[in-house]
Each structure stands twice: as C-alpha cells, then as structure tokens.
Amino acid sequence: MIRSFLCLFLAFAFTSTFAQTTFSGWITEETGSPVPNAIIIANDSVVAVSTEDGTFSFNGNYQKVKIQVRHTGFQPFYRVIQPKGNEVKLKFELDYLQLSEVLIEEKARTDNLQKLSAKDISEIPSASGDFIQQVLGAQAGVAINNELSASYSVRGGSYDENLVYVNGIRVYRPFLVRAGQQEGLSFINSAMVENINFSAGGFAARYGDKMSSVLDITYKKPKKFEGEAELGLMGGNFAAGSASLDGKWTYIGGIRYRANGLLLGSLETRGEYQPQFWDAQFYGTHQLSDKTEIGLLAVHSNNRFRFVPQTRETDFGGFAQALKFTVFFDGQEESRQSATTTALEINHQFSNRSKLNVTLSNFGTVQTENFDIVGQYRLDETNRDFGSDEFGDVVRNLGIGGFLNNARNRIDGNVSSIQARHSYSLGRHFIRTGASYSIENFTEKVKEYQYVDSADYSIPRDPNQLLVFENLRARNKLNTSRIQFFAEDEWKIDLPKDAELAINAGFRGHYYQYNNQFVAGPRASIAFYPKIINQINDSLSVNREMVVRLSYGQYYQPPFYRDLRSLNGVISPDIRAQKSTHYVLSLEYGLIIWDRPFKLLSEFYYKDYDNLIPYELENVRIRYYGENSAKGYATGFDVKLNGEFIEGLESWLSLGVLSTEEDLFNDREEIYLNSDGDTIPSFSFNKTPVDTIVNFPGFIPRPTDQRLRFGMFFRDQMPGFEDLTVQLNFLFGTGLPFGPPDFNRYKDILRTTSYKRVDVGFSKEFIKAGKEYSGLRKNLKSLNFSVEILNLLDAQNVVNHTWIKDVSGGQFAIPNYLTRRRINLKLTALF
C-alpha cells in the first residue's frame, strides 16, 4: 500500500514537473527600444519584472493563462495564451499612454524635457477641438483659463513667452486676435502628430529664446497606410498617410474644418455668429540615399470670423446689490486670418556618430480686422428679495449710455529663415551645435477708436470739443533680421551602487538687428539617478525609476513684432530683450499602488525677471507698454500623479501653487483731496484739490498670477461593458488680477472669480483595435462614437470685464462670461 502510494506520488510530481512551461521574451516600446522594469502578471499574480534590456522569464503550469504587462506611461498589454510545449517565446510592444510622462531616449534624459503621448488624444472632451491644448492642460505648471483659445500660461508667463515648434519650425500665433472665439484652428493637427515633447522651464540651449516653456511637436512618418476621420457637430477632420513599398517615400496629410457656432451660441451676447475655420497640411519625406533624406512641410490655414451682435443681458453683483447690464447693438465685426508655412529640410548622416540637419522655412500671413459696433446700454438694480413676487425685476435705473467701437486694422507679415543643426556622439558625450539666420518683414496699418457717451456726456468730458475714449492711428513698417546660435553637451558619470549622474551644459546667443542688441547666456541641468529597489513580492523586486534634477538657465527673449508695439500702436526702437533666470528642482519617482505602476512628478521653481515689458491682458489680446520698465519674479511648486486609478485606464491629478509679481519703475499713484478730506474724483460737489498724497505701489501681481490650480483627468469603464468608457476633465483655478482700462498697472489688483470647468465624454467603441472583423468593418482599426457634455456644471467663467464709467467718475466692471453648457456629438474612425 505504501509502495503504491509512493509510486503514485512520484508519478504525479514527475507529471507536474514535466508540465511546467517556460515563458520568456522581451518588451519594447514603439521605436524598438527596450522597456525595463515592466511588471508581468499571469492570472492576476506578479510573476516577473523585465530587465534593463527588456527581457523576462518565468515558469508556470498553465492550461490557459492571461498575461498582463504594465509599466508607468504605457498602455497595459493583455494577451490570453494556451501554451503548447515546454517553452513559449513572447514579444510585447507597448504603446505610450495618453497624458503620460515618459523620459525620452537616453541621450536626452539630462534636461527637463518630458515626452507626452500622442495616442488617443481625440478621446479627451474639448470645447475648442484643440486636443494638444488638453494634453498640455494635464501637465504640471500649465494654466488654461479660456476654452475657446489655444493659448496657455506656464508658471506665470504669458502665451507670448512660450516656444512652439513643429518639425523644428517655429510656430507663430495670430497677431490681431482679440477674443478666443476669433482665434480659429491652432497650427498643430493632432491627427498627424507622432511625438510631443514639453518643458515647463529649465529647458536646454538647443531650444530658442523665450522665458517660459517649449513645446516640440514631431509629425508622423508612416510605415504603412493609416488614417483618421472625425465628424462632429462643430466640424471635422480627415488625415491619411502611407509609405512606398521600398520605404523611401513617406507622406501624411490632413484637412480640418471647424464652425463652432453651436458653442458660441451659449455666450451672453446674442447675435449671428458665422465662424469658419479650415486648414490643409502635408508632410512628406524622401530617402535620396542611405545617408541623405529630404522632407517637406506645407501648411495653409484660413480663418474667418463674422459676427452681427444684437443684444446682451448680464446679471452680476451680489446679495447686497444685484445688477443687470443690458445692451442693444447695431453693426458687425469681421476678421480674417490667412497664413502659409513651408519648410524644406535636408538630413544627412555623415556616420553613425555625426548627423546634420539643414532647414529652409518661410512663414507668411495676412490678417485683417474690421468692425463697427454701436451699443446703447443701461445699468439697472434688480429686486433681490427672494420672497417677493417681483424678484429679479428692475427696481431702479443707475445709468444709461452708449458707445461706438470702430477698427480698420491690417497686418502683413513674412518670416524667412535658414537653420543648420549638427549632432555628434563622442564616447559618453553627445554634442549639439546649431545656428540660424532669419529675415522679418512686417507692414501694419492701425486705425481704431472707441467713443463712450454716458448720460449725454462724452467721456473724457470736455465742454469745448468732442473727444474719443481711445484713438489709435499708426502705420508701421519693420524690416529686420536676427542671428541665433547654440552649443550644448550631454554626458554621463557612473556613481557607486549603480547610480548615475547625467549632465547637460550649454549656452545660447542671439543678435537682433532692429535694436542692435546681442545677448547670450548659459543653461545647465544635472540629473541624479539613484538605484531604488522596491519589493513586489517574496521573490520579485523592481528598480523604481527615480530622478532628482537641478536646472539653471538664463533665458533672454528679444522682442518680436508684437512686443515692439506700444499702447499707442507705434513700434518702439528702444525695446531691449527681456530676461528670465530659471532655478528648478524636480523629483520624478515611480510608485506601485494597488499593484499597479504610478508616477509622481514634483517641481519647485523660482524665476527672476529683468527688463520686463509690462502688459495688460484683454481676453486673449496682449497690449504691451512698449518699454522695459519692470522687474519681477515667479515662484511656486507643481505636483502631478498619473497612473491607473482604474485598472487598464490612465488618469491623472495635478496641483500647482504660484506667485508671480512685478515692480514697475517710477510708477506712482497720486491721490487728490478736497477741503473736506474726500478723494477726487468723488460723488461730492467739492472738486477743488487742496492736498496730494503720493503712493509708490511696489510689487503688484502680474496679469497671469493664478495662485492655485488643480486639474484632474479621470477615465472609467462600465463594468461588464468594457467598450463603454467615460472621460472626465476637471480644471480649477483661482481668480486672475484685473483692473480699470486706464493702463495704470498698480490698479490691477482686483480678482476675477475662480475658473471652474468640468467636461465629460461618454464613448462607445463599435470596432475595437486588435479584434478581427468581417465585411466593411475589417478595413477599420477602430470606430468610436462619443457624446460630450461641455461645461457640465454650467459654470459662469469670467474671461474679462467691460468697464462702464459715468460723468462723476464712478466705474462698474461688467463681467464677460465664457461658454455655458453644450452637448457635442462626435464620430471617430481609425483605418
């Protein structure tokens, strides 16, 4: 009996051992580079972690096994396998997650550049249709306060302080846009994007001269036929690309159209909105030889915005005094923007170590702005008694008046440039050098005025003549050039205990002919990579990715055309380059939460400003003072956590705290007192000044001083219906400074209400990538139908204020609100 049992036991043990299967293979990302520290899960149990070269191996006795591969910043990979035999070879290629933050290739890990995902960004609910903007909104340090515009602020800087590149070509924003609804399509076509690199500060010398951030976009070079089509209630786009059989030719092109009248219909100013925005883009490459490649980028856009206003009603104020502002309009406005960008690049590989890029580019634009708007307004106080049958009705009139806004503006601009960049690998060093020369030509005609009448008095009041409130007349012509150059070196140093030190050091110079100024400054970054071991279970551990980085740099911003224009519309020849010195300390750390990978990014920063050009922000239009008359600073910290809060779906949380202020030189406030001790102007009849008080304001908040920002993007799936997903995008920001439109910056210390916006999208995936279909569906990679509820909470967000002034000097700030709740339908297909 014992012998029989022993034989049976040995036979069972032998069979079990024989049934053990060895699973081995390697894990790579899209470009073929290995992915270390990826977690391999078999039937809900962690069984292996990939090595530095991306390989893994584990044993198991499985008749059927569900294998999952997880790594922070990549799409989770799933595969069900029925092993046959004793050995199974596997290869997994991971896709980048949307909104993820992944370190770029080894030779660029020394600076503050973050690689963001370009996949599936069209799933993000967006009012503007600019999905790149929504991806940026997920990044630490970025503030978005206008859903109608592609503009964004980074750590207290204006939008003009941000660099944007597409395939190494500088991108310019429209010059004459006043409001977000006029802006139209942004330059970047998200359906053509391959890579997105972004830095919120402390970026390397190879990037140009701006004081805040850099966004570097690379368009796709398709390996086979692919395309994307999208159709919604506010427009659509179509993009497709392919490559020749021998791979020597690649091309991709796209057409976009947007008419967001549905969205603009929610604004308080009622009327006939006719926005029509479209563009066409093409990018192609040809391999001339094994070492030489040429590429062509061509973009043409045409934005037309026409608006015939009719009426406006705005309720504002509080419990103490509820007010209603009513306007009846006559007239119309029309703006047009036409721009063409072309670029020809030549890439030559001298050797495995040496590469040269030469690019010729040209940007041309014609922009016009014409409007004649007449308005008759009244300001009333309304009943605030909740128990009254007349609640909300007008109690008394506080003032009436009218205004006339007129403009006939036009700008013609052209920027031609040639740039050369060379990279060379020498042992542990990677050296980049480059230079560029550009010619800038601008011709502008400025003709606009604003007339204000209040209770039969023209403001400003003069009994002897009729004066307008603001009058600009200018004819500007600018023909100038600039030269830029840089050099930088990256290298690594091995430290004890498998730690690593990576250094990036360089400098950048800039000569601007118009003001005959040359500026140059150093930039450097030191990154420390310790080896941190986290235990997954009793037998497995993983080296968590951790980076401690310290960055320093001097960032000069020589003036461009808009910076040169003063408040009276005339360009100023005395403008010098603005300067910002960056100090950034950052920490990136990989975490394991709920047995899933997460990534934590935190950065502390301080920016010291010098030679600032003060400006005031009117919706999206920046009006510069035309002189270097301020100094300032920006300081704060940003934190972001991203990972799979819901298994298999990437989400994120971000928080930013900021303080940015400036001190204008020689600014002063004079307060006049009458004999009664009252200030003038006042509501007193005694207007004779007998005394003067002089105040020196000192540091005041910059127009982008948003003290607190919080953002969340959350994704979820319906249990049991994985093809139904929900995407929620939430943004919160405290109020921004503002003040009366008299261009006295020390008065801009009031605060708007906070910016609150929740956009939610519900998506149904009818065709899912990776599954096989028959009929027409087999030609599609995916088909997705979405319902977007924009501004779910119907929040009234303020973009700026209309100021009403009466003859006695009293002023009222009337808030101008952004869009209200709207529903958009969208169908997206990938093929």
TORDOLUM-625718 format. One record per residue (C-alpha): y, x, z. Coordinates in steps of 0.02 Angstrom, whole numbers, padded with zeros to 5 digits, always signed. Each point is the difference from the previous one (the first is absolute). Layout:
// TORDOLUM-625718
YXZ;...
// end
This chain:
// TORDOLUM-625718
+00000+00000+00000;+00123+00138+00048;-00049+00099-00155;+00031-00152-00111;+00169-00031+00078;+00049+00184-00020;-00050-00001-00183;+00099-00158-00028;+00153+00075+00085;-00011+00160-00101;-00018-00098-00161;+00153-00105+00043;+00101+00154+00044;-00052+00087-00161;+00046-00154-00102;+00169-00014+00085;+00037+00182-00029;-00055-00014-00180;+00115-00151-00025;+00153+00095+00057;+00126+00015-00142;+00129+00137-00017;+00169-00062-00062;+00119+00135-00062;+00148+00016-00115;+00185+00030-00006;+00163-00099+00015;+00152+00029-00110;+00167-00085-00031;+00071-00058-00168;+00044+00175-00063;-00171+00072+00045;+00058+00092+00157;-00121-00007+00147;+00036-00118+00145;-00045+00079+00168;-00022-00093+00164;-00052-00164-00084;-00110-00107+00111;-00166-00062-00073;-00069-00159+00078;-00177-00063-00036;-00037-00179+00055;+00146+00001+00124;-00047+00167+00080;+00095+00163-00028;-00125+00124-00073;+00104+00142-00074;+00171+00077-00027;+00044+00091-00162;+00031+00187+00008;+00149+00099-00064;-00074+00001-00176;-00031-00188+00006;-00190+00009+00018;-00108-00097+00124;-00182-00026+00044;-00100-00114+00115;-00177-00065+00021;-00061-00176+00029;-00145-00120-00020;+00077-00142-00100;-00074-00128-00116;+00177-00059-00039;+00159+00083+00062;+00185-00046-00010;+00100+00160-00009;+00186+00002+00043;+00118+00147-00024;+00162-00003+00097;+00148+00116+00009;+00181-00025+00048;+00103-00026-00156;-00143-00051-00115;-00078-00164-00050;-00162-00027+00098;-00150+00022-00114;-00154-00113+00010;-00169+00017-00084;-00168-00084+00032;-00150+00111-00039;-00188-00028-00005;-00063+00179+00012;-00146+00053-00107;-00080+00165+00045;+00038+00127+00134;+00168+00056-00064;+00154-00094-00060;+00150+00087-00079;+00167-00089+00014;+00177+00026-00060;+00148-00100+00062;+00174+00002-00077;+00129-00072+00119;+00157-00091-00057;+00164+00020+00092;+00051-00146+00108;+00163-00090-00031;+00136+00044+00124;-00103+00148+00061;+00070+00169+00043;-00110+00140-00062;+00038+00184-00002;+00018+00066-00176;-00096+00146-00073;-00019+00160+00099;+00140+00094-00085;+00128-00134+00048;-00052-00040+00178;+00137+00109+00072;+00147-00117-00026;+00041-00177+00055;-00061-00081-00160;-00114-00151+00025;-00116-00064-00135;+00001-00190-00008;-00121-00114-00088;+00038-00072-00170;-00150-00118+00000;+00006-00188+00026;+00185+00000+00042;+00024-00160-00100;-00091-00091+00141;+00150+00024+00115;+00108-00159+00007;+00171+00047-00068;+00159-00098-00036;+00073+00131-00116;-00161+00039-00093;+00032+00184+00038;-00166+00048+00078;+00048+00184+00017;+00139-00057+00116;-00128-00095+00105;-00109+00156+00013;+00153+00099+00056;+00039-00134+00128;-00163+00049+00085;+00057+00178+00027;+00073+00067+00160;+00189+00019-00010;+00030-00120-00145;+00109-00154+00024;+00010-00147-00122;+00131-00134+00035;+00014-00090-00167;-00153-00074-00086;+00097-00024-00163;+00034+00185-00022;-00104+00156-00029;+00117+00099+00112;-00058+00069+00166;+00070+00106+00140;-00090+00150+00074;+00045+00057+00176;+00179-00059-00008;+00040+00057-00177;+00067-00110-00139;-00103-00035-00155;+00104+00129-00095;-00070+00133+00117;-00178-00025-00065;-00082+00096-00142;-00115-00093-00119;-00104+00087-00134;-00120-00064-00132;-00104+00139-00079;+00130+00124+00060;+00145-00096-00078;+00144-00054+00111;+00022-00190+00009;+00174-00077+00014;+00043-00170+00071;+00126-00119-00083;+00182+00044+00032;+00088-00169-00007;-00118-00109+00101;+00085-00092+00143;-00140-00115+00064;-00188+00010+00006;-00024-00150-00114;+00088+00096-00140;-00107+00156+00015;-00148-00051-00107;-00157+00103-00023;-00015+00169+00081;-00043+00149-00109;-00179+00022+00061;-00139-00103-00078;-00131-00012+00137;-00140-00040-00124;+00023+00173-00079;+00006+00100+00162;-00134+00129+00039;+00071+00093+00151;+00138-00034+00127;+00068+00141+00107;+00135-00032+00129;+00094+00097+00131;+00123-00075+00125;+00078+00169+00037;-00034+00185+00011;-00063+00009-00180;-00025+00162-00095;+00122+00097-00110;-00081-00054-00164;+00079-00172+00023;+00183-00028-00040;+00158-00015+00100;+00010-00161+00099;+00022-00023+00187;-00136-00124+00047;-00165-00018-00093;-00101+00031-00157;-00116-00119-00094;-00106+00086-00132;-00095-00113-00121;-00130+00056-00127;-00056-00115-00140;-00183-00017-00052;-00094+00099-00130;-00144-00121-00034;-00174+00069-00033;-00059-00161-00081;+00068-00171-00047;+00078-00093+00145;+00132-00132+00026;+00085-00122+00115;+00080-00169-00032;+00098-00106+00122;+00081-00170-00020;+00100-00093+00131;+00137-00127+00023;+00133+00137+00001;-00062+00104-00146;-00143+00111-00051;-00054+00169-00064;-00129+00075-00114;-00058+00182-00003;-00141+00086-00093;-00055+00177-00036;-00142+00102-00070;-00053+00171-00062;-00075+00068-00160;-00186+00037-00008;+00031+00187+00011;+00123-00024+00144;+00142+00089-00089;+00109-00157-00011;+00044-00113+00145;+00125-00141+00005;+00055-00143+00110;+00136-00129-00027;+00069-00152+00088;+00117-00148-00024;+00078-00095+00144;+00103-00158+00007;+00080-00082+00151;+00107-00156+00018;+00015-00034+00186;+00104-00158-00012;-00127-00086+00113;+00042+00123+00138;+00188-00003-00027;-00001-00189+00010;-00025+00017+00187;+00169+00086+00025;+00141-00101+00078;+00112+00018-00151;-00060-00135-00118;+00019+00015-00186;-00083+00050-00161;-00093+00166+00017;-00058+00082-00160;-00079+00168+00042;-00098+00083-00140;-00072+00174+00029;-00124+00093-00109;-00054+00176-00040;-00126+00096-00106;-00077+00168+00047;-00115+00125-00084;-00080+00162+00059;-00115+00102-00111;-00072+00176-00003;-00082+00110-00130;-00105+00154+00030;+00058+00125-00132;-00122+00133+00058;-00103+00049+00150;+00159+00065+00082;+00141-00107-00068;+00039-00184+00022;+00150-00105-00049;+00054-00165+00075;+00125-00135-00045;+00079-00127+00118;+00109-00139-00073;+00078-00143+00099;+00122-00134-00056;+00065-00137+00114;+00117-00147-00026;+00063-00100+00148;+00112-00152-00023;+00066-00106+00142;+00105-00155-00030;+00057-00118+00136;+00108-00157-00003;+00037-00044+00183;+00036-00177+00053;+00003-00025+00188;-00040+00086+00162;-00025-00063+00177;-00029+00118+00145;-00024-00052+00181;+00030+00138+00127;+00068+00031+00172;-00082-00041+00165;-00006-00132+00134;+00178+00036+00055;+00069-00032-00175;-00102-00064-00147;+00083+00032-00168;-00028-00050-00181;+00065+00095-00150;+00008-00100-00162;+00049+00069-00171;+00020-00084-00170;-00012+00123-00145;+00055+00010-00179;-00035+00140-00124;-00148+00115-00028;-00062+00178+00012;-00107+00103-00117;-00065+00177+00016;-00104+00102-00121;-00092+00163+00022;-00085+00092-00141;-00081+00170+00031;-00113+00117-00098;-00092+00151+00069;-00100+00122-00106;-00086+00159+00053;-00105+00128-00093;-00102+00120+00104;-00103+00153-00046;-00131+00068+00119;-00075+00171-00034;-00139+00081+00102;+00019+00189-00017;-00151+00030+00111;-00093-00076+00145;+00142+00061+00110;+00154-00031-00105;+00073-00162-00071;+00166-00042-00083;+00082-00171-00023;+00152-00026-00112;+00080-00173-00010;+00140-00066-00110;+00070-00168+00056;+00142-00119-00039;+00065-00152+00095;+00124-00118-00081;+00072-00163+00066;+00130-00132-00042;+00048-00118+00140;+00127-00140+00000;+00063-00118+00134;+00107-00152-00040;+00046-00144+00114;+00135-00129+00028;-00037-00098+00158;+00123-00125+00073;-00040-00073+00170;+00081-00133+00109;-00063+00008+00178;+00019-00090+00165;-00052+00053+00174;-00046-00140+00120;-00060-00017+00178;-00151-00114+00019;-00064-00111+00141;-00114+00101+00114;-00051-00142+00118;-00189-00020-00023;+00006-00174+00075;+00134-00065-00117;-00035-00107-00152;+00129+00107-00089;-00086+00165+00036;+00038+00122-00141;+00145-00101-00069;+00171+00079-00026;+00112-00015+00154;+00155+00088-00063;+00059+00114-00139;+00042+00179+00045;+00067+00057-00166;-00001-00017-00188;+00031+00124-00137;-00053+00071-00166;-00042+00161-00087;-00017+00073-00173;-00117+00145-00039;+00015+00083-00169;-00085+00153-00075;-00020+00082-00169;-00096+00160+00036;-00103+00111-00114;-00085+00167+00019;-00086+00108-00131;-00104+00143+00068;-00110+00137-00069;-00095+00140+00088;-00095+00130-00102;-00099+00138+00084;-00126+00138-00027;-00106+00068+00141;-00135+00131+00016;-00124+00018+00142;-00127+00137+00027;-00141+00011+00128;-00103+00153+00041;-00148+00022+00117;-00014+00171+00081;-00138+00013+00128;+00047-00111+00146;+00174-00026-00071;+00054-00137-00118;+00172+00036-00075;+00110-00126-00090;+00163+00038-00090;+00110-00107-00111;+00171-00027-00076;+00090-00141-00090;+00159-00029-00097;+00076-00172-00029;+00151-00071-00090;+00080-00160+00066;+00119-00112-00097;+00075-00159+00071;+00135-00116-00065;+00055-00145+00109;+00129-00138-00008;+00041-00084+00165;+00102-00159-00001;-00021-00120+00144;+00105-00093+00125;-00016-00128+00140;+00132-00130+00040;-00008-00093+00166;+00102-00154+00046;-00004-00081+00172;+00097-00159+00039;+00122+00033-00143;+00029+00180+00055;-00055+00146-00109;-00086+00138+00098;+00075+00127+00020;+00157-00103+00030;+00164+00050-00081;+00138-00130-00026;+00075+00098-00145;-00153+00028-00110;-00178-00055-00032;-00127+00130+00056;-00187+00008-00024;-00118+00042+00142;-00082+00143-00095;+00039+00072-00170;-00097+00140-00088;+00054+00074-00165;-00077+00162-00063;-00065+00089-00154;-00116+00143+00042;-00079+00130-00110;-00116+00134+00066;-00080+00140-00100;-00084+00128+00109;-00161+00097+00030;-00105+00069+00140;-00127+00138+00026;-00140-00006+00128;-00135+00124+00048;-00130+00024+00136;-00139+00113+00060;-00132-00034+00132;-00160+00076+00065;-00147-00079+00092;-00131+00098+00092;-00129-00018+00139;-00048+00102+00150;-00169-00014+00086;+00007-00013+00189;-00134+00016+00134;-00121-00146+00032;+00007-00054-00183;+00182-00054+00014;+00121+00025-00143;+00186+00028-00023;+00082-00053-00165;+00176+00052-00047;+00119-00058-00136;+00163+00095-00020;+00129-00005-00138;+00180-00022-00049;+00098-00103-00125;+00166+00028-00089;+00117-00118-00090;+00157+00029-00103;+00108-00149-00050;+00129+00034-00134;+00118-00145+00035;+00054+00063+00172;-00051+00180-00035;-00109+00007+00156;-00159+00098+00031;-00112-00045+00147;-00168+00071+00057;-00109-00022+00151;-00172+00041+00071;-00144-00121+00033;-00156+00038+00100;-00148-00087+00078;-00137+00064+00116;-00159-00102+00024;-00131+00034+00133;-00177-00066-00028;-00104+00014+00160;-00185-00042+00000;-00024-00155+00106;-00178-00059+00027;-00035-00183+00039;-00173-00057+00051;-00064-00148-00102;-00166-00018+00091;-00127+00109+00088;-00044+00098-00157;+00154-00013-00112;+00178+00066+00014;+00144+00006-00121;+00148+00116-00022;+00150-00117+00016;+00142+00036-00119;+00150+00056+00102;+00161+00078-00061;+00150+00056+00101;+00146+00038-00116;+00175+00068+00027;+00123-00012-00146;+00176+00064-00026;+00115-00008-00150;+00178-00002-00062;+00023-00141-00125;+00159-00001-00101;+00048-00151-00104;+00126+00047-00134;+00092-00155-00062;-00063-00106-00142;+00112-00120-00096;+00000-00140+00129;+00037+00120+00144;+00156+00060-00092;+00079-00172-00012;+00126-00039+00136;+00048-00172+00066;+00133-00022-00135;-00129+00030-00138;+00064+00172-00051;-00115+00153+00006;+00053+00136+00120;-00009+00184-00054;+00003+00064+00179;-00168-00068+00056;-00120+00131+00069;-00186-00008+00032;-00059-00096+00153;-00120+00093+00113;-00144-00053+00112;-00102+00119+00107;-00174-00067+00043;-00104+00038+00155;-00167-00092-00002;-00147+00011+00119;-00151-00101-00054;-00177-00034+00059;-00141-00073-00104;-00162-00040+00088;-00162-00083-00054;-00072-00125+00123;-00164-00095+00019;+00031-00178+00062;-00137-00133-00001;-00111+00129-00087;+00123+00001-00145;+00123+00135-00056;+00187-00019+00033;+00147+00114-00028;+00152+00021+00113;+00161+00075-00067;+00148+00036+00113;+00160+00095-00042;+00152+00050+00100;+00153+00049-00102;+00182+00051+00012;+00118+00012-00149;+00170+00084+00014;+00126-00059-00131;+00152+00094-00062;+00128-00033-00136;-00048-00183-00005;+00082-00121-00121;+00026-00162+00099;-00049-00161-00085;-00011-00186+00029;-00148-00105-00052;+00031-00167-00089;-00170-00080-00031;-00078+00140-00104;+00164+00074-00066;+00058+00160+00084;+00187+00032+00000;+00042+00180+00037;+00163+00058+00078;+00014+00144-00125;+00024+00138+00127;-00105+00113+00112;+00076-00066+00160;-00142-00019+00126;-00141+00084+00094;-00149-00085+00080;-00179+00000+00056;-00161-00100-00006;-00138+00011+00129;-00154-00099+00048;-00188-00011-00010;-00125-00094-00108;-00180-00050+00037;-00130-00074-00116;-00181-00049+00029;-00109-00049-00146;-00184-00036-00014;-00129-00140-00009;+00054-00125+00131;-00117-00117-00094;-00156+00089-00060;+00017+00053-00180;+00184-00045-00017;+00147+00117+00027;+00148-00056+00106;+00144+00088+00084;+00131-00007+00137;+00162+00101-00001;+00143+00019+00123;+00164+00094-00019;+00145+00036+00117;+00161+00067-00076;+00177+00046+00044;+00120+00061-00135;+00187+00019+00022;+00147+00085-00084;+00172+00060+00054;+00140-00017-00127;+00131+00138+00004;+00177-00053+00045;-00043-00185+00015;+00105-00095+00126;+00031-00178+00052;+00178-00055+00037;+00020-00157+00106;+00172-00080+00003;+00060-00100+00151;+00141-00126+00011;+00114-00024+00148;-00126-00121+00078;-00135+00134-00001;-00100-00088-00138;-00073+00093-00147;+00072-00026-00174;-00059-00088-00105;-00031-00139+00124;+00016-00187+00011;+00164+00023+00093;+00167-00032-00088;+00066+00163+00072;-00036+00126-00140;+00124+00136+00049;-00089+00162+00052;+00068+00089+00153;-00143+00119+00039;-00145+00089-00088;-00170+00054+00065;-00097+00133-00100;-00190+00011+00014;-00112+00133-00076;-00167-00087-00034;-00114+00155-00004;-00181-00030-00051;-00039-00172-00072;-00164-00068-00072;-00036+00037-00182;-00027-00155-00110;-00190+00028+00006;-00013+00018+00189;-00150-00113+00030;-00053+00041+00177;-00176-00074-00001;-00123-00037-00140;-00174-00071+00008;-00118-00032-00144;-00175-00069-00017;-00115-00025-00148;-00160-00090+00046;-00149-00048-00108;-00144-00115+00042;-00147-00087-00082;-00066-00174+00025;-00166+00014+00096;-00142-00040-00117;+00119-00004-00150;+00041+00184-00029;+00082-00038-00167;+00139-00092+00093;+00128+00119+00077;+00164-00018+00091;+00141+00127-00005;+00143-00013+00124;+00155+00109-00013;+00120-00005+00149;+00165+00094+00015;+00124+00000+00144;+00160+00099+00017;+00146-00012+00119;+00173-00038-00065;+00106+00116-00107;+00183+00045+00030;+00136-00092-00095;+00186-00035+00012;+00151-00073-00092;+00027+00055-00181;+00155+00105+00034;-00087+00169-00017;+00037+00052+00177;-00170+00068+00049;+00036-00004+00187;-00001-00191-00008;-00179-00007-00067;-00080-00017+00170;-00057-00182-00010;-00185-00033-00027;-00089-00118-00117;-00144-00104+00063;-00172+00080-00006;-00102+00005-00161;-00162-00098+00017;-00117-00032-00143;-00181-00057-00014;-00083-00010-00170;-00180-00058-00011;-00119-00004-00147;-00167-00090-00021;-00113+00073-00134;-00160-00062-00081;-00101+00130-00095;-00093-00087-00141;-00064+00162-00076;-00035+00144+00117;-00001+00183-00048;-00174+00076+00002;-00095-00160-00041;-00078-00039-00168;+00046-00158-00095;-00046-00079-00165;+00105-00079-00136;+00187+00030-00004;+00001+00051+00183;-00097+00160-00037;+00157+00072-00083;+00101-00017+00161;-00008+00116+00149;+00079-00129+00114;+00091-00167-00005;+00106-00051+00146;+00103-00157+00032;+00133+00007+00136;+00112-00123+00090;+00149+00085+00082;+00109-00081+00132;+00159+00104+00001;+00104-00003+00159;-00131-00102+00091;+00112-00027+00153;+00149-00052-00110;+00107+00128+00091;+00185+00008-00042;+00029+00186-00029;+00178+00060-00025;+00038+00120-00142;+00190+00013+00024;+00152-00105+00045;+00142-00090-00087;+00162+00022+00096;+00127-00142+00008;+00174+00043+00061;+00145-00115+00037;+00186+00038+00001;+00003+00025+00188;-00124+00143-00014;-00153-00088+00067;-00162+00048-00088;-00169-00084-00015;-00159+00089-00057;-00106-00122-00101;-00181+00061-00012;-00079+00012-00172;-00185-00037+00016;-00149+00064-00099;-00140-00104-00073;-00089-00139+00093;-00182-00055-00005;-00079-00007-00172;-00177-00014-00071;-00058+00109-00143;-00163-00011-00099;-00073+00154-00083;-00153+00041-00107;-00051+00183-00015;-00136+00070-00112;-00066+00178-00017;-00099+00050-00152;
// end
